[in-house]
Amino acid sequence: MKAAFACCAFLIALPFSASHAGNIVHSGLPGAPVIVGTENRKPPETVSENNVPEAARSPVDQNDAKTQFHLGLMSKNGYGVPVDPVKAREWFAKAAGQNYQPAQYQLALMQFSGTGGTENKSAAIEQFKKLASEGYAPAQYTLGYLNLKGDGIPQNSGEARFWFEKAAAKNDVRATAALAWLYLKGVGAPIDEKKAAVLFEKAANMGDAYSQDQFGMMLGQGTGMNAEPEKAFLWIEKAANQQYPVAEYHMAMMYLTGSGTEKNPELAVKWLEKAAFHGNVDAQNFYASLLYLGYGIKQDIPRAIGYFTEAAEGGHAESQFLLGTIYVKGNGVLTNLKTARNWFEKAEKNGHPDAKAALEKLDEMEGKGRATPEKTDTGNHYPS
């Protein structure tokens, strides 16, 4: 098992992968903004109105804006009733008509995404701007997000920073984490790792799993502060205990390498399995490798192929390449050169160094006559 782990131990040294950048707006941040794909997420606000009181479950006083808002949340998120975005939008519209800001914001989110009714991005953006100008932090954060992504409005990192700062000043956890990332990456202003660390720590103390993991990684590597591996481990553990997949993967790597804690291969495997189950593609690829080879755990090739496939569908180039190899050789699956070619092509598109040679070899096997290199060594990979 140690030999298998050694090949991937270097991954712990990669603190801020491209996937982390996306986590600002698409991770499991508490109250993550939900412009699209919102059905299974928590309500986007972090304000107290999200806590649906018992009174809102009764039809009593349904002309009250706050009650209407809560009834909308219940229908949107399935709080004690079936999920019904159409009904949710109706309740939000009623409360919004009484100038209740949380309902106006929720209605704008649904208008932007077309959830529960007609999509109207321009009207939604105008509502976000109005609410933001009135000091409503969730709308300020969302305007920052839209400016950062260039979604519905021209991309403008300076404007994004402006609105994130406004919302962060009101202790909006999402804006605080997003602003920290901007300082870390130098988006819209010069890099300032110390400010990034301060902001990530603030959001981490507010319970945000993404920030706990990021602050832990910075603390472990001495980015913007002195390195303290033991404290880093504790912060990452907090995030992992919230089932944040990236942190679960980092826990596996820390137990593997002994960074901030004692080496413990058994715990490393447990955290790796959790991260894989929760969708982290690096963990899926790593755990699938162990399952495929039977290193430290019982060999299970069908399950390994399942995790390789999940990771490959998530864009993981190594898993795509390995699946191509598996389908060429028929290891645990029926040989299927068409499927193999599909995975090799995706791996090549994602920059896998051996995918081009594998495609050339596949052409040779199929007699398509593409010129092949003198040596078509596609590397020392598991399937044989």
N, C-alpha and C positions, 0 to 999 in steps of 0.2 A: 504494500500500500504506500509506503514511503516513496518508493521509486515512481509510482504513478503520480503522487502529489507533487514531487519535485519538479515535474515538467511544467506545472502551472503556478508554482509558488511565486514567480515573478509578478503575477497579476496584482498582488497586494501593493506593489509599488506604483500602480497606476491610479492616482487618487481622483482624478477628475476626467472620467471618460466622456465621450460624446453623449452617452445615455444619461449621464448625470445632468448635463446641460438641459436636456429635455425635461428633467424632473421638476424644474421650476414650475412648469405649467401643466405637466401631465402626470405627475407622480401622485402618490397617496398622501399628499399634504393635507392636513386637516383643513377642510373647507376649500380644497383646490378649486380654482375657477373652472367652470364647466361650460365652455362655449359649445363644445360638441361632445357627444358620447357621455351624456350626463345621467343616463337612466339609473345606473347602478352605483352612483357616487353619493357622498353625503351632501347635504345642502351647502351651497357655496358660501353662505355667510358664516362668520364665526361669532356673530352677536347673539345675545340671549334669546332673541325672538325665535331661534331655531328649536328651542326646547319646547316641544308641544305640550301644553298643560292639559290636564284632564278636562277642564272646562271646554276646550276647543273640540273635544270629541262629542259634545252634545250640540243639538241644533239650536240651543238657547242663544239668543242675541246674535243671530247670524248677520245682522246689519252692522255689527261692530267690525271695524277695519282689521283690528288685530286678530279677531276670531276668524275672519275671512282668510287672512294671511295664513294662519295655522291650518285651516282646512285645506288650503292650497298645498301647503307642505305635506300634509297627510296624503293627499291624492298623488302628489308628485313622487313621493318617496316610499309610499306603501306603509305609512305609519298606522297600523290597525285597520287599514282598508286596502282594497286592491289598487295597484298603481294605475292611475288614469290621468295622463297628461292633458287631455282635453278639459276634464273637469278642473284640474289644477289651474290651468290657464284661466278658466272662467272665474275661479275664486280670486286669483291674483288680480285679474282685471277689476273686479268689484272693489277690492281693497285699494288698488292703485287709484281708482276713481275718487277715493277719499283722501288722496295725497299721502298715503302711507308708504314711506320710502322703501322699506324692505320688500313690499309687494311690487312696487314700481320696478325695483331692481330685478326681482325674479321674473316678472313679466317680460322685461327687456331681454333677459337671458333666453327665454323661450322664443321670443321673436327673432333673436339673432340666429338661433339654431333651427328654427322652424318646428320646434317640439310642441305638439298639441294644437297646431294650427299653422297658419301661413307664415312663411319666413319673411322677415322685413328687417334686414340688417341696418339699413339707413335709419329707420325709426328707432331701432334698438340703440344704435350708437348715439343718436341725439339724446336719448333718455339717459344713457351712461354719462354723457357730458353734463347734462343738467344736474344729475345727482352728484357727480364729482364736484361740480362748482359749488354745490350746497354743502360740501364737506362729508359726503357719505363715503366712508372708507372702502367698502366693497366695490363700489363703482370706480373709485380712484384706482384701485388695484387692477380692475378689469380694463380700464383705459390704458394703463401701463402695459398690460399683457398684449392688448390689440396693437399698440404701437410697436412693441418689441417684435411681434410676429408679422406685422403688416397684414393683419387679417381684417378686411373691411375698410381699412384706412391705410394710407401710405406708411411704410415702415419708417420709424423715427426713434432711434435709441435714446436720443436726448429727451424727447417727450416721454418716453417710457420711464426713464429715470426720474423725471419730474413727478410723475403721478405715483410711482412707487414710493418716493420720498414722502409725499403727502400722506399716503395711506400708512406707511411705516411709522410716521410720527404719531398716528392714532393707534399704534400697536396692532395693526393688522398683520397677522403672522405670515400670511402669504407674501405680502409686500416686503416684509422684513427679510424673508428668505430670498426673494427675487433680487432685492437691492444688494444683498450680500454677494449673490452670484455675479451681478454686474460689476461690482468692485473687484471681485476675484479675477474676472476675465477681462476687465478693462473695456467693457461695453458702454459706450456713451461718455466715457471719461477714462483717465489713466488708471492703470491697475493700482489698487491699494489693498494689499493683503491684510494689513492690520485692521482696517475698517471692515473688511469682509469677515475677519475672525470675530470681531466685536458683534457684528450683526447676526452672524450665524449662532453665536453663543446666546444672544438675546432670544432668537427664535427657538433655539434648542430648549432654553429654560421655559418657554411657553408650551413645550410639549410636542413640537413639530419633529416628526421622525426624520424627514429629509435633512433638516438642519442639524439634528443630533448626529447623524451619520457624517455629514460634511464637516462639522466642527470637530468631530472625533478624528477624521482623516487628517485635517489640518494640524490638529494637536499632536497626532502621532508622528507627523513628518516635520514638525517645526515650521509650518507655513504661516507666516504672519505672527509668530509667537515662538517661545521656546518649546522644544519637543518634550512631551510628557506621555510616553506610550501607555503607561498604566491608566492614566485618566482618559486617554483616547479610547482605550478598550471599554471603559465604563460607559462612555457616551454612545459608542457604537452599539453596545449591548442594549442600552435603552431603546434605540431605534429598532434593533432587531426584535426586541420583545413586543414591539408594536406591529410585527409581521411586515416590516419594510424590507422587501426582497434584496435590495442592494446591500443593506446593513447585514442581513443574514449571510449573504455571500462573504462580506468582509469578516464576519465572525469566523466563518470557516477558514478563511485565509490566515487570520490571526492565531487561531488554534493550531493551524498547520505550521506556521513559521515561528510561533512563540513570541509574537510581537505584542507586548503589553500584558502577556499572560504566559502561563506554562504551556508548552507544546502538548497537544492532546488530539491525536489523530481520530479517536473515536468521536469526540465532540465535533471535530472538524467535519466528519462525514454527516453527523446529525444536522448541523447547520447548513451544510451543502444541500442535503435533501430538502430541507425546509425552503431554502432559496429557490431551488429548482421547482418545487411544487407551486411556489407563489409566482413563478414566471420569469425569474432572472435568467437571461439567455446564457450568460457565462457559467452560471451554476448548472444549468441544464446540460450544457456541453460537457462540463467537468464530471458531473454525476453520471451522465450517460456513459462517459469513458470508463468510469469505475465499474459500472454495471456490465458493460460490454466485455471488459477484460477480466472481471471477477476479482479485482484488487481490493482486498479488505472487506468486501461484502460478497454475498452470493451472486454468482454470475446470472444475469437475466437479460438475454439478448433482445427479446421482444420489448421489454420495458425500456431498455437502452435505446432502441430504435425510436420508441415513442418520444423519449426526451430529446434525442437528436432532431427528430422532426419538429417538435415544438420550438427548439432553438433555431433551427433552420428557417422555419416560417417567420420567426422574429428577426431574421436578417443576419444570423450568426454565420460568418463565412466558413469557419472551420467545420461546423456541423453540416453545412451545405456540402462541403467537399467530401466529408466522411460518408454522408448519405450516398453521394454519387458513387463512391468506391464500394460501398455495401451493395448497392443495386447492380453494379457491374459484376461483382463476384458472387452475388447471391448468398451472402452471409446473414442468415436469419430471415431472409425474404426471398421471394422468387426473383431470379435475374430479370431485370427490365432495363434495357439500354436506353430506352426513351426517357424513363424517369431519371436514370443516371445522368443523361445529358442535361436534363432540366436543372438538376441540382449543381452540376459542374458549371453550367452557364451562369447561374445565380452567384456561385462562389467566385467566378471570374469577375463578374460585375462588381462584387463587393471587395475585390482586391486580393483574393487568395493567391499566393505566389505559385502554387502548383496546379491551379485549375486549367490554365491554358494548355499545359503539357498533357493533362488528363484528357482534355477534349481532343487533342491531336491524336492521342493513343486510341481514343474511342472511334475516331474517324477511320483510323487504320484497321481496327477490329471490324468495323462495318463495311470496309472496302470502299470508302468514299473517296479515297485517293488524295486526301489533303497531305501535303508534305509533312513528314514527321521529323523531329530533330534526331540527331545521332543517338542521343540518350534521352529516354522518356522516363527518367526516374522521378516519380511524383512524391518522393519523400518516404520517411519511415513511419507509415501510418498503420493503425491497428489491423484493419481487415486484411485477410490474406487467403 
